[in-house]
């Protein structure tokens, strides 16, 4: 586990001249070139022990002017720090020099450092902030699952965590729009791949499966198509071939690239005597050269039988390419290999063009698969590029069926190039396959859908599970940043905490309500919308129509036997989230029946339905939420709350 980020006092007098200190403190980002050279700031900070990821408290005298996180710093003079939000600063007892901040003072800084690293609105304390993680080839790859109740920020936080696993410190500290931009850039590069599991997701989509194709004659053919994991694993494995010149000059790779391009579109070329030939794939892996003419429309008209360049002959030519050079004549070609020299001369020149182009590198998965098939060794150098597969809702699919033999291959010591590397033959393609050490698997899991205890045991052993639970302090801090009134902040936090306390009692800790649902609340109307769109439907799902338990969770007054103490219709003058009416046997059926008894009918109040009518007043809404909190005298408390909100709106 990473050690906590160190926290340092840095006097601005050691950074800039007196007239420039305030400007330096206010800059969002500072580089070495922004500071006077005679201060030698980067070297001084580095010698003191400050490193990338550490936090700086920039102070002028005995006042802390700004916080910043070091993104780059080395002994060569490189420096880059980024300013962080500073809400409340500690008051040093005396003017500190360049030194570490004492632990008891660290807790006085009210700043969301962890939020900046993980794109979660706020974290409670600075002192527990981990430094950005980076992958080291000597350490194991990461298989991580973030799990918790709905709305705890799992899918949102997975972005920052994926960037951490890719090992880029500056990416790990990106926040907000920067985080989304970096995520999207890496996704386009193919270094992050995102997929979502569902009940129909299977091995065929994840590893490989058969796909049907129909030809021009209507015939159906089947081919093995790689799945999302296999494609990414092979792409990542190609990093282990980087720098292998022999692999990059492999004739097999070049030949396959040339044949594949001709299969897509035959190519018209000229012979050494300037005659036109069309190159196209032939049987047994050869390439056919067909003599002909090209009309005004560019259409090719064949004239004679084709000449052939076999793969074996061309391989012999390629092995002697240093002797032949880039422009041999047909006589030289014939002295090296047997066959149709005219065809071999043209194909040889095409191979040289393929070598010059970058097309053969466009699909590194092909190179990696060929390397596995030929038994070539893989070597993953320090600092090689990392890849992350993000699996959202990983618990919704049949894990054993989806992963198949990957359950074993995911183990760190079973990865390609490791001490106990394990290569398997896939049942569909009959090709060898392994998982490289630079591929990380990052999943999310909603515990309201399925408990960890029900997960496949083999999967649980091979993944690290990190719990994400509801956190009221995140709501309070986010609303404070947004300028929400103190009375509203207190109400939202109390509603959130009281609701989750009841859910833990009535159900379990895995079926709580996450803080993410409440982060956008700015008014009572926003809170109403959250309950209408998210909370009430979720409660109905949790309790499967057991309305008495929904009522208990919301604080509706009930008798000991679970029947309502009072009945409320949609026109109730008192604020309420639920309505309940009495269904009397005689009124409903028209007579007294021995097999039936009087019942009650629960429903969500129209105001708390999606796209429902507007509430009669803020007082009515406040009464409804105060009932959830458990306030008995709701009318007086609601009036006080509304008055507080009105006062906060006044300039």
KOLVEXLUM-341399 format. One record per residue (C-alpha): x, y, z; residue in three letters. Coordinates in steps of 0.1 Angstrom, whole numbers, plus 5000, padded with zeros to 4 digits. Layout:
<recs>
XYZALA...
</recs>
This chain:
<recs>
500050005000UNK501250354992UNK502450575020UNK500550895028UNK501551205009UNK503951425028UNK502851775037UNK505352065037UNK505552435047UNK507252635019UNK507953005026UNK507153224997UNK510153425006UNK512253124994UNK510253114961UNK509953474947UNK510753834953UNK508454034976UNK506454204948UNK505853864930UNK504853644959UNK501053704959UNK501053644921UNK502853314925UNK500453204952UNK497453284930UNK498653094899UNK496852774891UNK500052614879UNK503652704885UNK506752584866UNK510452634872UNK510552904845UNK507953104864UNK510353154893UNK513553364895UNK516553164886UNK518653294915UNK516353124940UNK517152774928UNK513852654941UNK513652314924UNK516952194938UNK516352324973UNK512952144975UNK514351824961UNK517251824985UNK514851875014UNK513051555004UNK510051684985UNK508851454957UNK506051444931UNK502751384949UNK503651584980UNK501551874992UNK502952224997UNK501452485021UNK502752815006UNK502953075033UNK503853445035UNK504953525070UNK502553345094UNK499653325068UNK499153025045UNK498453175011UNK497852864990UNK498052484988UNK499652304959UNK500451954948UNK503851874933UNK503451704899UNK507051714887UNK510251774906UNK513851644901UNK517451734908UNK517851864872UNK515652164879UNK512252044867UNK509352174887UNK505652174882UNK503052224909UNK499252274907UNK497252484931UNK494552314952UNK491452464969UNK492052605004UNK488952645025UNK490452675060UNK494152705068UNK495952615100UNK497352915120UNK501052835126UNK502252915161UNK505353075147UNK506553165112UNK507752825099UNK510752765077UNK510852495050UNK509852195069UNK507251915072UNK503852015086UNK503251855120UNK500451585120UNK498351785145UNK498352085122UNK497651875091UNK494151805103UNK493352175106UNK493552215068UNK490052175055UNK490852075019UNK489651784996UNK492951644985UNK491551294980UNK488751444960UNK491251594936UNK492951264931UNK489851044927UNK487251284913UNK485051234944UNK483751564957UNK485551564991UNK487451345015UNK487351405053UNK491051455061UNK494251525043UNK496551295064UNK495050975049UNK495651085012UNK497550814993UNK500150914968UNK499350834931UNK500050474923UNK502350374895UNK502950024881UNK506249864886UNK507149554865UNK508649404896UNK505249414914UNK502049234906UNK499449364882UNK496249484898UNK492849314898UNK490549544918UNK486749554923UNK485149864938UNK481949764956UNK479249924976UNK475550034976UNK474250234947UNK475150604945UNK478450574963UNK480450694933UNK481850364920UNK481450424883UNK482550794887UNK485650704908UNK486750424885UNK488050684860UNK490650824884UNK491550474896UNK492150364860UNK494450654854UNK496350564886UNK496850204873UNK498250344841UNK501150484861UNK500950844851UNK501351074882UNK500051384864UNK497051184851UNK496351054886UNK495951414900UNK493651524872UNK490251634883UNK486951734868UNK487151824831UNK490951734831UNK490151384843UNK487451334817UNK489751464789UNK492651234800UNK490250934803UNK488951004768UNK492451044753UNK493650714768UNK490450544757UNK490950654721UNK494550534723UNK493150194733UNK494850184767UNK491550194785UNK488749964774UNK485349994791UNK482649724790UNK479549644811UNK478549294821UNK474949184819UNK472948854822UNK473448764785UNK477248854785UNK479248534779UNK482648384771UNK482148444734UNK481948824739UNK484748834765UNK487348594752UNK486448454718UNK483548294699UNK482248194665UNK480648454642UNK478648364611UNK479348534578UNK477448504545UNK479348514512UNK478148644478UNK476548304470UNK474548294502UNK476748034518UNK477348064556UNK480848054570UNK482048064606UNK485148234619UNK486548284654UNK486148644666UNK488248764695UNK486348914725UNK487049234743UNK489449084768UNK491448884743UNK491949184720UNK493149404748UNK495349134763UNK497149074730UNK497449444724UNK499049484758UNK501249184753UNK502749344722UNK504549584745UNK506649294755UNK507949274719UNK508949644718UNK512649684707UNK512749334693UNK514149424658UNK513949064646UNK510249054655UNK509649384637UNK511549254606UNK509648924608UNK508848794573UNK505748624586UNK504348954598UNK505149134565UNK503648844544UNK500448834564UNK500049214562UNK500649204524UNK498248904517UNK495549064539UNK495749394521UNK495549214487UNK492549014500UNK490749344508UNK491749504475UNK493849354447UNK496749584436UNK497849684401UNK501649714397UNK504249734370UNK506849474362UNK510549554355UNK509549574318UNK506649824326UNK503849574319UNK500749584341UNK500049304365UNK497349264392UNK498449104425UNK495948904444UNK495948614470UNK496148264456UNK495847914471UNK498347764496UNK499448114508UNK500848224475UNK500348554456UNK499248554420UNK500448804394UNK498048834365UNK499049014333UNK496549254317UNK495549594306UNK493749884324UNK490950074306UNK490050434309UNK487750364339UNK490550194357UNK489149844353UNK491649564349UNK491249324320UNK493349004324UNK495248864293UNK497248554303UNK497348294330UNK498748414363UNK502248384375UNK502848284411UNK505148384440UNK505048124467UNK505548204504UNK508647984507UNK510348144477UNK509648494489UNK510848404524UNK514148294509UNK514448624490UNK513648814522UNK516348634541UNK518848744515UNK517549104512UNK520849254524UNK522549084494UNK519749184470UNK519249544482UNK516149754474UNK516349734436UNK517449394423UNK516849284387UNK515048964377UNK518348784371UNK519448844407UNK516048734419UNK516348404399UNK519848334413UNK518448324449UNK515148144446UNK513247934422UNK509948034406UNK508448294383UNK511048574386UNK508748844372UNK506148774399UNK508748744427UNK510349074416UNK507049254419UNK506049094452UNK509549154466UNK509149534459UNK505749524476UNK507149364507UNK509749644509UNK506849894507UNK504949724535UNK508149724556UNK508350104551UNK504750164559UNK503250164594UNK500349944584UNK501849634599UNK502049794633UNK498449904632UNK497249584649UNK499749484677UNK497449204687UNK498349024655UNK502049044663UNK501448924698UNK499348634687UNK502048524662UNK504748564688UNK502748334711UNK502248084683UNK505948074674UNK507048054710UNK508848384709UNK509848524743UNK508348834758UNK510249094778UNK508349374795UNK510749654803UNK510549894832UNK508150174823UNK506349984795UNK502850114787UNK500049984809UNK496549894799UNK493249884819UNK490049684813UNK487149844832UNK484249614838UNK481149794851UNK478549584870UNK480949284871UNK478649084893UNK475649084869UNK477048814846UNK477848454853UNK481448504862UNK482548144859UNK481148114823UNK482448454812UNK486048424825UNK486648054817UNK490347974818UNK491148334826UNK490448274862UNK493848104864UNK495648334840UNK494748654860UNK497048544888UNK500148774889UNK502648484887UNK500848324858UNK501248624836UNK503348614804UNK507048664811UNK506648594848UNK508248314868UNK505248074865UNK503948194832UNK500947994820UNK499947964783UNK496647784774UNK495147674741UNK491847844736UNK489147594727UNK487647794698UNK490647914677UNK493047644690UNK495647924694UNK497947974724UNK496948264748UNK498248424779UNK497648744799UNK500449004801UNK501649164833UNK500849514821UNK497149454819UNK495049554849UNK491349464855UNK489249714873UNK485649624881UNK482649784899UNK480049604918UNK476649714932UNK476049524965UNK472349594963UNK472249364933UNK474449084947UNK476449034978UNK480148964977UNK479348644996UNK477548514965UNK480448594941UNK482448314926UNK485048204952UNK487748164925UNK487148524914UNK487248654950UNK490648504956UNK492148674926UNK490649024931UNK491249284957UNK487849424969UNK487649784980UNK484549894997UNK482850234990UNK480150325015UNK477750625019UNK479550925034UNK477551225048UNK480551445050UNK480951445012UNK477351575009UNK477951845035UNK481251965019UNK479851964983UNK476852164993UNK479052405013UNK481252454982UNK478152524961UNK476952794985UNK473952614999UNK472452755031UNK473452595064UNK469852505071UNK469552315039UNK472852145044UNK471752025078UNK468451905065UNK469851705036UNK472551545058UNK469951455085UNK467551305059UNK470451105044UNK471750975077UNK468350895092UNK467250715060UNK470350495059UNK470150415096UNK466650275091UNK467750085059UNK470649915078UNK468149815105UNK465349705082UNK467549545055UNK471349545057UNK474349775052UNK474649675015UNK471149825007UNK471750185017UNK471450504997UNK474650654983UNK475751014988UNK476151074950UNK472351114947UNK472351424969UNK475351614956UNK473351834932UNK470851954958UNK470652334961UNK466952384971UNK464052194987UNK462752154951UNK466051974942UNK465651744972UNK462051664961UNK463351574926UNK465951344940UNK463351154960UNK460951144931UNK463451024905UNK465850804925UNK465150744962UNK461550634962UNK461850404932UNK464950254948UNK463150194981UNK460250024963UNK462849794946UNK464549714978UNK461349604996UNK459549444966UNK456149614973UNK456249575011UNK454849925017UNK454849895054UNK458649875053UNK458950155028UNK456850365053UNK459050265082UNK462150375062UNK460550715055UNK459350765091UNK455550745083UNK453650705116UNK452750335121UNK451150125148UNK452949825164UNK451149585140UNK452349785110UNK449149965101UNK449150345096UNK448250565126UNK446650815102UNK445350805066UNK446451075042UNK445051135007UNK446651324978UNK445051644991UNK446651625025UNK447551965039UNK450451825059UNK453551745040UNK454051375032UNK455951145009UNK453250875010UNK449550855008UNK447450575023UNK443750505022UNK441350255038UNK439849985015UNK436749865033UNK435349525024UNK431749625021UNK432549945001UNK434849774976UNK432849444971UNK429449574980UNK428749305006UNK430349135036UNK432448835024UNK433848575048UNK437148535030UNK438148895028UNK438949175053UNK439449545052UNK442849655037UNK444949965032UNK446350105000UNK449750275000UNK451050494972UNK453650764966UNK452251114969UNK451751284935UNK454151554944UNK456951294948UNK456351114915UNK458551184885UNK457051484866UNK454551524894UNK452751844903UNK454452124921UNK454152124960UNK451752374975UNK454552554994UNK458052515007UNK456452475041UNK454652155028UNK457952015014UNK459852095046UNK457251905067UNK457551605044UNK461351585048UNK461251655086UNK458951355089UNK461851145074UNK464151295100UNK461751205128UNK460651555140UNK457351535159UNK456351905158UNK456851935121UNK454852245115UNK456852475138UNK460252325127UNK459252355090UNK458352715094UNK461752785111UNK463552595083UNK461752785055UNK462553115073UNK466153025075UNK466252945037UNK464553275029UNK467053465050UNK469953295033UNK468653404998UNK468553775008UNK471653974998UNK
</recs>
